[in-house]
Amino acid sequence: MAVRLRRQAAEGVGSIEASIEEWLYLDEAVLLKTRSRKVCMTCHWFRHHAGVNCIPLLTCQLHQGLIAHGEHLTSRCQGWTDDMVRQRGWAPEVA
């Protein structure tokens, strides 16, 4: 039973990664140049995934798009949101 669950979980991860590789790159209409710490890399929606040959794919989960290498350090979008850890702390107290 445990082996079957692991296999299903692995299949789910594979399908997510395959769909991410099909996403389009975000362009200047979405990404804005910035000189602050509010860049894609510090955004709550920023993720990176291992692509083909382990080349990292930089993604925006909000826009479901790929970010060109280097753009994650110099650009952001209107939907930039501070990381939850910075907003609430590492282990917030639950009321």
N, C-alpha and C positions, 0 to 999 in steps of 0.2 A: 504494500500500500504506500509506504513512504517513497519508494523508488518511482512509483507512478506520479505522485505529487511533484517530485523534483523534475520529472520529465515535462510535465505540463507547465511548470514555472519557467523552465528553460525555453520551451517553445514560445511562451508569451514574450520573453525578453528578446528572442530572435526576431519576432515579428515587429516589435517596437523599433529595434535597430534598423531593420530593413526599411521601414517606413520613414525613418529619420533621414536616411541617405537619399530618399526621393524628394525631400523638402527643397524648396527654392532658396537661393541666397537673398537676404534682405538688401534692399537698395537704399539710395539717398532719400527716397520718399519716406522711408520708415526711420532710418538711422540718422541722427544729427551729430555733427562734430561737437565735442565739448572739451574743455580744459579743466574740468573739475574731477573729483573722485566719483562722480555719478556717471560711471561708464558701464557698459554691458557686463564686464567681469564682476562688478560689485552688486549687480542686480539680483533680486530674488528669483527671477525667471531664467537666469543664465545657467546653462548646463554644458558639459562636454562629454562626448561619447567616443569610444574607440571605433573608427571606421575601418575600411578596407586596409589591410597591411598595417593595422594599428595606428593609422594616421588619425589624430584627433579631429573630431567634428565639433565645432562650437555652435551651440544652438540657443535660440530664444524660444522658450516654451509658450510664452504669451502670444507671439506672432506665428508660432510653428514654422520657423524659418532658420536657415543656416546663416552664420555670421562669418565673413571672410577673416582669415588669420590677420591679426593686427588691428582689425576694426573693433574688437572687443576691448581694446585698451584706449581707444580715442573717440568712441561713439556711444550714444545712448538713444533711446526712443522716448516718446512722450509718456509711455507706460512704465518708466523706470520706477522700481519700488525697492526700498531698502531691504536688505536681508532680514529675515525674521529673528535671527540671533542678535543682530544689532538693535532691532526694534524692541524686543522683549527680554533680552538676556539669554544666557546659555540654557538655563533651566528655570523658566518662570514658575512662580508659585501658582497652582491651580486653586481657584476659589470654590 
